[in-house]
Amino acid sequence: MELKITDLTKQFKEVAAVDGVSCTMTGGVYGLLGANGAGKTTLMRMLCTLNTPTSGQITWDGQDIFSMAEAYRRILGYLPQDFGYYPDFTVEDYMLYIASIKGLRPVVAKRRTAELIRQVGLDKASGRKMKKLSGGMKRRAGIAQAMLNDPQILILDEPTAGLDPTERIRFRNLISELSEERIVLLSTHIVSDVEYIAKEILLMKDGRFICRGTADELIASMPERVWSLTVPKKEAEGYLRRYKVSNVKAVPNGAQLRILSAEPPAGMQSAQLQEATLEDVFLYHFGERSGDGNGEV
């Protein structure tokens, strides 16, 4: 089980949305982490054969996926960020309809639909119309339809977008459960979506992989350190302009700042060194000081 990307590029006129990326994925969860516009969706659409590369290659166990055509799509499950559904279909009807499109025999479709509805926790909502479901329930129905053909490759584009924290945790646990004996590629700009479940995280920026590794490896590779200090409120704006600040908390005697810097901020010896997190790594690579053009922290 090997999904291999080699020197993959996708050019739209003069813009390289994906720019010469390479990686190899085997079983487990892979997190594709980057800010909006990094090229994540374009990469995923090529992995799903919806877009053709300008150059480079994607292979599954040594075979070009575009040459495999339907044989590749039979082992693929895909949940786009905005997936379509008929609002007046019940959850069960929707699943059976998608199963028919995927070519599942009726008896298999019935069995898989019942299994997956139970697995994603929609047992009590199977007879409810799709338009009546909450955002989290719709996403669960979406991942259930992506699993109908028991895919070896499951690709999820921003699967937790718009979900509340409870639904996001439920979704992460479900994805972790579904990752056994298959490759799951999860694209997100939300660090917590992949921090604890991904065997490897790929940071993507401007169409390229800028670094990759486990959460611990990415944290260890960050050259800057994390500091906590408290300053008078009137001075906080100056720090926001000069440094990458991951958190600002109002406290009785001023503002408590969490700052990324190689040295103690502004030479303040009172700054306390903190343990770095994956969110700090994300800020280091994708954040901007508030004084950098129109950037926001």
C-alpha positions in Angstrom: 0.0 0.0 0.0 1.9 3.0 -1.3 0.6 6.3 -2.7 3.6 8.2 -4.2 3.7 11.8 -5.4 6.8 12.7 -7.5 7.7 16.3 -8.5 4.0 17.2 -8.9 3.1 20.6 -10.3 -0.2 22.2 -11.3 0.0 25.5 -13.2 -2.9 27.9 -13.6 -1.7 30.4 -16.2 1.2 32.1 -14.4 0.4 30.7 -11.0 1.8 27.4 -9.7 -0.9 26.3 -7.2 1.2 23.2 -6.6 4.9 23.5 -7.2 7.0 20.4 -7.5 5.9 18.5 -4.4 7.0 14.9 -3.6 6.0 12.5 -0.8 5.3 8.9 -0.2 2.3 7.7 2.0 1.6 4.3 3.4 -1.1 3.2 5.9 -2.3 5.7 8.6 -3.3 9.3 8.9 -1.4 12.1 7.2 -2.2 15.7 8.0 -1.9 18.3 5.2 -1.6 21.6 7.1 -1.5 25.1 5.7 -3.2 28.4 5.5 -6.0 29.0 3.1 -4.7 29.3 -0.5 -1.6 27.1 0.2 -2.5 24.7 -2.6 -4.0 21.9 -0.4 -7.3 21.6 -2.4 -5.6 21.6 -5.7 -3.3 18.8 -4.6 -6.2 16.8 -3.3 -8.2 17.2 -6.5 -5.2 15.8 -8.4 -5.0 12.9 -6.0 -8.7 12.3 -6.8 -8.0 12.5 -10.6 -10.3 15.6 -10.8 -7.5 17.8 -12.0 -4.6 16.6 -14.2 -1.1 17.7 -13.2 0.9 20.1 -15.4 3.9 17.9 -14.7 5.0 15.1 -12.3 3.4 11.8 -11.4 1.1 10.2 -8.8 1.3 6.4 -8.5 -0.5 3.8 -6.5 1.7 0.7 -5.8 3.8 1.7 -8.8 1.0 2.4 -11.3 0.1 5.8 -12.6 -3.3 6.7 -11.1 -4.5 8.4 -14.3 -3.7 5.3 -16.3 -5.5 3.2 -13.8 -8.7 5.3 -14.3 -11.7 3.5 -12.9 -9.6 0.8 -11.1 -8.1 3.6 -9.0 -11.4 5.4 -8.3 -12.8 2.1 -7.0 -10.3 2.2 -4.1 -10.7 5.9 -3.5 -13.0 7.7 -1.0 -13.3 11.5 -1.1 -15.0 14.1 1.0 -14.7 17.6 -0.5 -15.1 20.7 1.7 -18.5 21.3 0.1 -20.1 18.1 -0.8 -23.4 17.9 -2.6 -26.6 16.2 -1.4 -30.3 16.2 -2.1 -31.8 18.1 0.8 -35.1 16.1 0.8 -33.4 12.7 0.8 -33.2 11.0 4.2 -29.7 10.0 5.4 -30.4 6.4 4.4 -31.8 7.3 1.0 -28.8 9.6 0.4 -26.4 6.7 1.2 -28.2 4.3 -1.0 -28.3 6.7 -3.8 -24.5 7.3 -3.6 -24.0 3.6 -3.3 -25.8 3.1 -6.6 -23.6 5.7 -8.3 -20.6 3.9 -7.0 -21.9 0.7 -8.5 -22.5 -1.3 -5.3 -24.9 -4.2 -5.6 -28.2 -3.5 -3.8 -27.6 -6.1 -1.1 -24.1 -4.8 -0.5 -25.4 -1.2 -0.5 -28.0 -2.0 2.2 -25.5 -3.7 4.4 -22.8 -1.1 4.0 -25.3 1.8 4.6 -26.5 0.2 7.8 -22.9 -0.4 9.0 -21.7 3.1 8.2 -24.7 4.9 9.6 -24.1 3.1 12.9 -20.3 3.7 12.8 -20.6 7.5 12.3 -23.3 7.7 15.0 -26.3 8.6 12.9 -28.5 5.6 13.8 -31.2 7.8 15.3 -31.1 10.2 12.3 -31.2 7.7 9.5 -34.8 8.6 8.6 -34.2 12.3 8.9 -34.0 14.5 5.8 -30.5 15.8 5.0 -31.6 19.4 5.2 -32.7 18.9 8.8 -29.2 17.7 10.0 -26.8 19.9 11.9 -23.5 20.8 10.4 -21.7 18.1 12.3 -24.2 15.4 11.3 -23.9 16.4 7.6 -20.1 16.0 7.8 -20.6 12.6 9.4 -23.0 11.6 6.6 -20.3 12.9 4.2 -17.6 10.7 5.6 -20.0 7.7 5.6 -20.7 8.1 1.9 -16.9 8.4 1.2 -16.5 5.0 3.0 -19.2 3.1 1.1 -16.8 1.4 -1.2 -14.4 0.5 1.8 -11.6 2.6 0.1 -7.9 2.0 0.6 -7.3 5.8 0.2 -9.6 8.2 2.0 -9.1 11.9 1.2 -10.8 14.5 3.4 -10.7 18.2 2.5 -11.3 20.5 5.5 -13.6 17.9 7.1 -14.2 19.9 10.3 -14.9 23.3 8.8 -17.7 25.0 10.6 -18.0 22.3 13.4 -18.1 23.2 17.1 -15.4 21.8 19.4 -17.4 18.8 20.5 -18.2 17.7 16.9 -14.5 18.3 15.9 -13.4 15.9 18.7 -15.9 13.3 17.6 -14.8 13.7 14.0 -11.1 13.3 14.9 -11.9 10.1 16.8 -13.9 8.7 13.9 -11.1 9.5 11.4 -8.5 7.8 13.7 -10.8 4.7 13.9 -11.2 4.6 10.1 -7.5 4.9 9.4 -6.8 1.2 10.1 -5.6 -0.6 7.0 -5.9 2.4 4.7 -4.3 5.8 3.9 -6.1 8.8 5.2 -5.1 12.3 4.0 -6.7 15.1 5.9 -6.4 18.7 4.7 -6.9 21.4 7.3 -5.8 24.8 8.5 -6.9 23.9 12.1 -3.8 22.5 14.0 -5.8 20.5 16.5 -7.4 18.4 13.7 -4.1 16.6 13.0 -1.9 17.2 16.1 -2.8 13.9 17.9 -3.9 11.6 15.1 -1.5 12.1 12.2 1.5 9.8 11.9 3.1 12.5 9.7 2.2 16.2 9.1 3.0 18.0 5.8 3.2 21.8 6.1 2.2 23.4 2.8 2.8 27.0 1.8 2.7 28.7 -1.6 2.2 25.3 -3.3 5.2 23.6 -1.7 5.9 21.3 1.2 8.1 23.5 3.5 8.6 20.8 6.1 7.2 17.5 7.3 7.4 15.1 10.2 5.6 14.1 13.3 4.2 16.8 15.6 7.1 16.4 18.0 9.7 16.5 15.1 8.1 19.7 13.7 8.1 21.3 17.2 11.8 20.4 17.7 12.7 21.8 14.3 11.4 25.3 15.0 14.4 27.6 15.3 12.6 30.2 17.4 11.6 29.8 21.1 8.4 30.6 22.9 8.3 33.3 25.6 5.6 34.5 28.0 5.7 38.0 29.4 3.4 40.6 30.9 3.5 44.2 29.7 1.4 47.3 30.3 -1.6 47.4 28.0 -0.3 50.5 26.3 2.9 48.7 25.2 1.2 45.6 23.9 0.6 47.0 20.4 4.3 47.6 20.0 5.1 44.0 20.7 2.4 42.9 18.2 4.1 44.9 15.5 7.6 43.6 16.3 7.0 40.0 17.0 4.8 37.0 16.1 2.4 36.8 19.0 0.3 33.6 19.3 -1.8 34.8 22.2 -2.8 37.9 24.1 -4.5 37.6 27.4 -5.8 40.6 29.4 -4.6 40.4 33.1 -5.2 42.9 36.0 -1.7 44.5 35.6 -1.6 44.6 31.8 -1.5 42.1 28.9 0.1 38.7 28.9 1.7 37.8 25.6 3.0 34.5 24.1 5.8 35.5 21.7 8.0 33.6 19.2 11.5 34.9 19.3 15.0 33.5 19.3 16.0 35.7 22.2 13.9 37.1 25.1 11.6 39.8 23.6 13.2 43.3 23.7 15.8 42.0 26.1 13.2 41.6 28.8 14.8 39.2 31.4 11.4 38.7 33.0 10.2 36.8 30.0 9.6 33.1 30.8 10.5 30.3 28.4 7.5 28.2 27.5 7.1 24.7 25.9 6.4 25.1 22.2 3.3 23.5 20.6 2.3 22.7 17.0 0.2 25.9 17.0 3.5 27.8 17.6 5.0 26.0 14.6 2.0 27.0 12.5 2.4 30.6 13.6 6.1 30.5 12.9 5.6 29.4 9.3 2.3 31.1 8.4 1.8 34.0 10.8 2.8 37.6 10.3 3.4 40.4 12.7 0.6 42.9 12.7 3.1 45.4 11.3 3.7 43.3 8.2 1.5 44.9 5.5 -2.0 43.7 6.1 -1.0 40.6 8.0 -2.9 39.5 11.0 -1.8 37.4 13.9 
